[in-house]
């Protein structure tokens, strides 16, 4: 995903603080798109956020168990980032 990390679907001059942006790329965590949105104080949802939420929802569907309340988000993030 390295090539995608420095591409952006929206030019920075069109970003503003009242926007909410989402990036599907989860590695690296702070893509060019996320960095530029952060510079204008836009709301940000990273690819890692989406990956975690998708995994939690999949687990809930498959196992009929909501682990989102049981496992701290910081543990999920550190596990995914460190391996």
N, C-alpha and C positions, 0 to 999 in steps of 0.2 A: 504494500500500500504506500510505499515511499513516494511514488510519483504523485499520488493523489494528495499527499500531505501538503504540498506547496501549491496546489490548485485551489481556486475559490469559485464558487458558483455565482457570487455576488460581489461586484466591485465595492471596495471600501467606502467610496463616496455615497453609496446608496444605503449604507448601514446607519442606524440611529439608535439612541438609547431606548426607544419605545419598541424596538424589535426583539423577537425571540428567535434565535437561530439554533438549528440542530445539525450536527455533522455525523454521518454514519461511520466515518473513519475513526477507529479506536486506537490505532498505533501509527504515529505518535499521538499522544493524548491531545496536545495543543497544536493542531494544524494551523495553517495560515488563516483559514476561514475563522477558526475559533479565536486566534490571536487578534485578528482585525476587529471582530465583533466585540471582544473584550476591551479593546482600545476606546470604543465609543460607548462603553457601558451597556451594551445590549445584553439581554438574558441569553444564557448559554446552556445547551444540553449537548454534552460530548458523545462521541461514539461509544465510549466506555459506559456512560450512563445508560444509553440505549441497550448495550449488550447485557448489562446487569439486569435491567428491567425485563428484557426478553427472556433471560435465563430464569429469573424468579417466576415469571408467569408460566413458562413452559413446565417448570417443576410443579407448580400448583395444579396445572391441568393434568399432568401425567400421574402425579402421586396424591392428588387431592389433599395437599398440605401446603400451607402458606409459611414458607421459611423466611419470608421477608421480615417478619416480626422477631424471628429467633436469631438470625445472624446479623450482627451489626454491619452496616454498609462499609465501614472502614476495613473490616476483615475481608469482605468480598473484593474490594478494590486492591488491597495489598496482595491478596492471593493471586489475582489476575495479573498484576503488574510484576510481581516477583516470581511467580510460578510455583 
